[in-house]
């Protein structure tokens, strides 16, 4: 079962227990931070994306308040099913291209602490990936010295750090 199907199934079950159901799902486009596919946008584009998202969030909030149903849920499930199924098949090999530049790494441990699935250990101080990666790029972006890369694809690419979130905030979980 893919992660996405599980998420929707689990959500549906939890809501059904309270006699509720999902009546809509809306798409909000944010800043892409997946460096293996594309470089991080320049700051002015990021600010525009935030401004547009803020406006759309207001529209979404109003739609929810007015109980207007929306049908993107099925569209989202259909489009993402193939992506998630493919990722699940490759899960044990997703992090094989991750590298750490020993000359840049300061052995701070932020990568290990920030990984949401505890996929990183540091027996020698530098990160080693344990083949449970979910491709979230948290370690890649959070590394203060940009020592982590995905092969040569991300080398030299700008990392994305949300200016509203500090690394210490991410570690409080």
Protein Blocks (a to p, Z undefined) as FASTA:
>chain_A
ZZklmmmmmmmmmmmmnopacfbdcddddddfbfklpccddfklmmmmmmmmmmmmmmmm
mmmmnopacfklmmmmmmmmmmmmmmmmmmmmmmmmpccdfklpgolommmmmpmnlpac
cfkopacdehiaghlommmmmmmnlpacehjllgopacdddfkbcfklmmmZZ
